[in-house]
Amino acid sequence: MTQQTPQVPQSQPDLAEVRNFRDVGGLPTVDGRRVQQGRLFRSGHLAHATEADAAFLAGLGLHTIFDFRNASDIKLEGPDVALPGVRNVNIPLTDPADGAEFWTMVRDGELDQLRVVLGDGKAADRMARTYREIITTRAEDHSRVLHALAEDSVPALMHCAAGKDRAGLSVAVTLLAVGVERDAIEADYLKSNDPSRRYKVRRSDHSAAGMSPEVMELLSPLFGADIDYLTAAFDAIAETWGSTESYLTDGLKLSPATREQLRDRLLAD
């Protein structure tokens, strides 16, 4: 596989049609090291990338793009743009049949229906449950990603649709594995709330009623990064495996040697 010399961005670029892109380099570990710039990137999907967006991404020297979308997502948004010399690995972290009716309602439902399904904290509760389920049911998938990173898949870009939930959890798990401080993981996760990063809500009704302030408020918990969601994921780790260390060792099957490889791949000296 031919790779270009990476061009590490000195600041986060303003990509036209790729939302929520960033380099997670610079985050501190508990033992005083930092994630190396230009090793691990995250973003929303790449399906609508412009020619200039694709040229920038191609210049990062990526080895692998991990796409955590499912078949329904890809049908809705389209496949990622192809970048020369870059391996694309699709690992769906949600079942396309799971919640298909719900997400159809999000796109097509009228206000009264949205109030019933999403109001009174129901939207936020659903998101927290989803985070817990991904952690507890997708350990094998996360293990696959981490072993790939340890072996040869760096520099890597992780994305889903919005780049905050499935990709956000996968980045968080990766950062846990190399010892990044939890506060730093949380701060990076919350960057997805920046107005320029947020996912563009897709609704079939683009009228004033279909995109009204109340509709947007009801939908907001689904498209925002909430620290309670990430806390739910961390709580699921503690409740299921007892500790982060047990999760990494028993849940993700990471040996000490593999974890050291990961640190060598992702951390600055």
KACORQUI-V287422 format. One record per residue. N is the residue number from 0. RES is the residue in one small letter. SS is DSSP state (2 for helix, 1 for strand, 0 for the rest). PHI is phi in radians with two decimals (* if undefined). D_FIRST is the distance of its C-alpha to the first C-alpha in whole Angstrom. Layout:
# KACORQUI-V287422
N/RES/SS/PHI/D_FIRST ; N/RES/SS/PHI/D_FIRST
This chain:
# KACORQUI-V287422
0/m/0/*/0 ; 1/t/0/-1.46/4 ; 2/q/0/-2.14/6 ; 3/q/0/-1.55/10 ; 4/t/0/-1.17/13 ; 5/p/0/-1.14/14 ; 6/q/0/-1.97/18 ; 7/v/0/-1.22/20 ; 8/p/0/-1.19/23 ; 9/q/0/-1.36/26 ; 10/s/0/-2.46/28 ; 11/q/0/-1.22/27 ; 12/p/0/-1.32/26 ; 13/d/0/-1.69/28 ; 14/l/0/-1.29/26 ; 15/a/0/-1.25/28 ; 16/e/0/-2.30/27 ; 17/v/0/-2.13/24 ; 18/r/0/-1.47/27 ; 19/n/0/1.13/27 ; 20/f/0/-1.34/24 ; 21/r/1/-2.88/24 ; 22/d/1/-1.60/23 ; 23/v/0/-1.53/24 ; 24/g/0/-1.04/24 ; 25/g/0/1.73/28 ; 26/l/0/-1.19/29 ; 27/p/1/-1.47/31 ; 28/t/1/-1.73/31 ; 29/v/0/-1.19/35 ; 30/d/0/-1.82/34 ; 31/g/0/1.59/34 ; 32/r/0/-1.63/30 ; 33/r/1/-2.43/28 ; 34/v/1/-1.16/25 ; 35/q/0/-1.31/23 ; 36/q/0/-1.09/22 ; 37/g/0/1.36/18 ; 38/r/0/-1.91/17 ; 39/l/1/-2.40/19 ; 40/f/1/-2.08/19 ; 41/r/1/-2.48/22 ; 42/s/1/-2.95/23 ; 43/g/0/-1.38/24 ; 44/h/0/-1.10/23 ; 45/l/0/-1.87/21 ; 46/a/0/-1.12/22 ; 47/h/0/-1.85/24 ; 48/a/0/-0.98/22 ; 49/t/0/-1.32/24 ; 50/e/2/-1.06/22 ; 51/a/2/-1.20/23 ; 52/d/2/-1.03/21 ; 53/a/2/-1.10/18 ; 54/a/2/-1.13/18 ; 55/f/2/-1.09/19 ; 56/l/2/-1.09/16 ; 57/a/2/-1.12/13 ; 58/g/0/-1.42/15 ; 59/l/0/-1.42/15 ; 60/g/0/1.25/11 ; 61/l/0/-1.10/11 ; 62/h/0/-1.63/8 ; 63/t/1/-2.44/10 ; 64/i/1/-1.91/13 ; 65/f/1/-1.70/16 ; 66/d/1/-1.87/19 ; 67/f/0/-1.68/22 ; 68/r/0/-1.31/24 ; 69/n/0/-1.71/26 ; 70/a/2/-1.08/26 ; 71/s/2/-1.17/29 ; 72/d/2/-1.04/28 ; 73/i/2/-1.17/25 ; 74/k/2/-1.14/28 ; 75/l/2/-1.26/30 ; 76/e/2/-1.65/27 ; 77/g/0/1.86/25 ; 78/p/0/-1.26/21 ; 79/d/0/-1.09/19 ; 80/v/0/-1.12/17 ; 81/a/0/-1.46/14 ; 82/l/0/-1.95/12 ; 83/p/0/-1.07/9 ; 84/g/0/1.35/6 ; 85/v/0/-1.92/7 ; 86/r/1/-1.45/8 ; 87/n/1/-1.84/12 ; 88/v/1/-2.11/14 ; 89/n/1/-1.70/18 ; 90/i/0/-2.22/20 ; 91/p/0/-1.09/24 ; 92/l/0/-1.75/26 ; 93/t/0/-2.43/29 ; 94/d/0/-1.40/31 ; 95/p/0/-1.06/31 ; 96/a/0/-1.38/35 ; 97/d/0/-1.37/36 ; 98/g/0/1.49/37 ; 99/a/2/-1.04/37 ; 100/e/2/-1.12/40 ; 101/f/2/-1.08/40 ; 102/w/2/-1.25/38 ; 103/t/2/-1.11/39 ; 104/m/2/-1.09/42 ; 105/v/2/-1.03/41 ; 106/r/2/-1.35/40 ; 107/d/2/-2.01/43 ; 108/g/0/-1.20/46 ; 109/e/0/-1.53/49 ; 110/l/2/-0.97/50 ; 111/d/2/-1.05/53 ; 112/q/2/-1.18/50 ; 113/l/2/-1.09/48 ; 114/r/2/-1.04/50 ; 115/v/2/-1.18/51 ; 116/v/2/-1.47/47 ; 117/l/2/-1.96/46 ; 118/g/0/-1.25/49 ; 119/d/0/0.98/51 ; 120/g/0/1.43/48 ; 121/k/2/-1.15/46 ; 122/a/2/-1.13/43 ; 123/a/2/-1.13/42 ; 124/d/2/-1.08/43 ; 125/r/2/-1.12/41 ; 126/m/2/-1.13/38 ; 127/a/2/-1.08/39 ; 128/r/2/-1.11/39 ; 129/t/2/-1.08/36 ; 130/y/2/-1.09/34 ; 131/r/2/-1.08/36 ; 132/e/2/-1.14/35 ; 133/i/2/-1.10/31 ; 134/i/2/-1.10/32 ; 135/t/2/-1.43/34 ; 136/t/2/-1.88/32 ; 137/r/0/-2.06/29 ; 138/a/2/-1.05/28 ; 139/e/2/-1.10/26 ; 140/d/2/-1.17/24 ; 141/h/2/-1.13/24 ; 142/s/2/-1.08/23 ; 143/r/2/-1.04/20 ; 144/v/2/-1.10/19 ; 145/l/2/-1.17/20 ; 146/h/2/-1.14/19 ; 147/a/2/-1.13/15 ; 148/l/2/-1.09/16 ; 149/a/2/-1.15/17 ; 150/e/2/-1.41/15 ; 151/d/0/-2.83/11 ; 152/s/0/-1.67/11 ; 153/v/0/-1.84/13 ; 154/p/0/-1.16/13 ; 155/a/1/-2.31/14 ; 156/l/1/-2.10/16 ; 157/m/1/-1.91/19 ; 158/h/1/-2.62/21 ; 159/c/0/-2.24/24 ; 160/a/0/-1.51/26 ; 161/a/0/-1.60/28 ; 162/g/0/1.40/26 ; 163/k/0/-2.11/29 ; 164/d/0/-1.72/30 ; 165/r/2/-1.12/27 ; 166/a/2/-1.19/24 ; 167/g/2/-1.06/27 ; 168/l/2/-1.19/28 ; 169/s/2/-1.14/25 ; 170/v/2/-1.13/24 ; 171/a/2/-1.05/28 ; 172/v/2/-1.11/27 ; 173/t/2/-1.08/24 ; 174/l/2/-1.18/26 ; 175/l/2/-1.02/29 ; 176/a/2/-1.15/27 ; 177/v/0/-1.76/26 ; 178/g/0/1.53/30 ; 179/v/1/-1.22/30 ; 180/e/0/-1.07/34 ; 181/r/2/-1.05/35 ; 182/d/2/-1.04/37 ; 183/a/2/-1.23/33 ; 184/i/2/-1.08/31 ; 185/e/2/-1.13/34 ; 186/a/2/-1.11/34 ; 187/d/2/-1.13/31 ; 188/y/2/-1.00/31 ; 189/l/2/-1.24/34 ; 190/k/2/-1.08/33 ; 191/s/2/-1.15/32 ; 192/n/2/-1.49/35 ; 193/d/0/-0.98/35 ; 194/p/0/-0.89/37 ; 195/s/0/-1.29/34 ; 196/r/0/-1.72/31 ; 197/r/0/-1.06/33 ; 198/y/0/-1.07/32 ; 199/k/0/-1.38/34 ; 200/v/0/-1.13/36 ; 201/r/0/-1.82/36 ; 202/r/0/-2.24/40 ; 203/s/0/-1.27/41 ; 204/d/0/-1.78/44 ; 205/h/0/-1.66/44 ; 206/s/0/-1.26/48 ; 207/a/0/-1.04/49 ; 208/a/0/-1.28/50 ; 209/g/0/-1.20/47 ; 210/m/0/-2.09/45 ; 211/s/0/-1.17/48 ; 212/p/2/-0.97/48 ; 213/e/2/-1.20/49 ; 214/v/2/-1.06/47 ; 215/m/2/-1.10/44 ; 216/e/2/-1.19/46 ; 217/l/2/-1.15/46 ; 218/l/2/-1.42/42 ; 219/s/2/-0.91/41 ; 220/p/2/-1.06/41 ; 221/l/2/-1.36/38 ; 222/f/2/-2.02/36 ; 223/g/0/-1.97/37 ; 224/a/0/-1.67/35 ; 225/d/0/-2.09/38 ; 226/i/2/-1.05/39 ; 227/d/2/-1.13/41 ; 228/y/2/-1.18/38 ; 229/l/2/-1.17/36 ; 230/t/2/-1.09/39 ; 231/a/2/-1.07/39 ; 232/a/2/-1.17/36 ; 233/f/2/-1.12/36 ; 234/d/2/-1.12/40 ; 235/a/2/-1.12/38 ; 236/i/2/-1.08/36 ; 237/a/2/-1.12/40 ; 238/e/2/-1.28/42 ; 239/t/2/-1.52/39 ; 240/w/2/-1.98/38 ; 241/g/0/1.63/41 ; 242/s/0/-2.86/38 ; 243/t/2/-1.09/35 ; 244/e/2/-1.06/35 ; 245/s/2/-1.15/35 ; 246/y/2/-1.07/33 ; 247/l/2/-1.15/30 ; 248/t/2/-1.40/31 ; 249/d/2/-1.59/33 ; 250/g/2/-1.33/31 ; 251/l/0/-1.74/28 ; 252/k/0/1.01/28 ; 253/l/0/-1.63/26 ; 254/s/0/-1.35/28 ; 255/p/2/-0.96/29 ; 256/a/2/-1.14/26 ; 257/t/2/-1.17/23 ; 258/r/2/-1.12/25 ; 259/e/2/-1.20/25 ; 260/q/2/-1.06/21 ; 261/l/2/-1.02/21 ; 262/r/2/-1.09/23 ; 263/d/2/-1.12/21 ; 264/r/2/-1.27/18 ; 265/l/2/-1.92/20 ; 266/l/1/-1.79/23 ; 267/a/0/-1.32/25 ; 268/d/0/-1.19/26
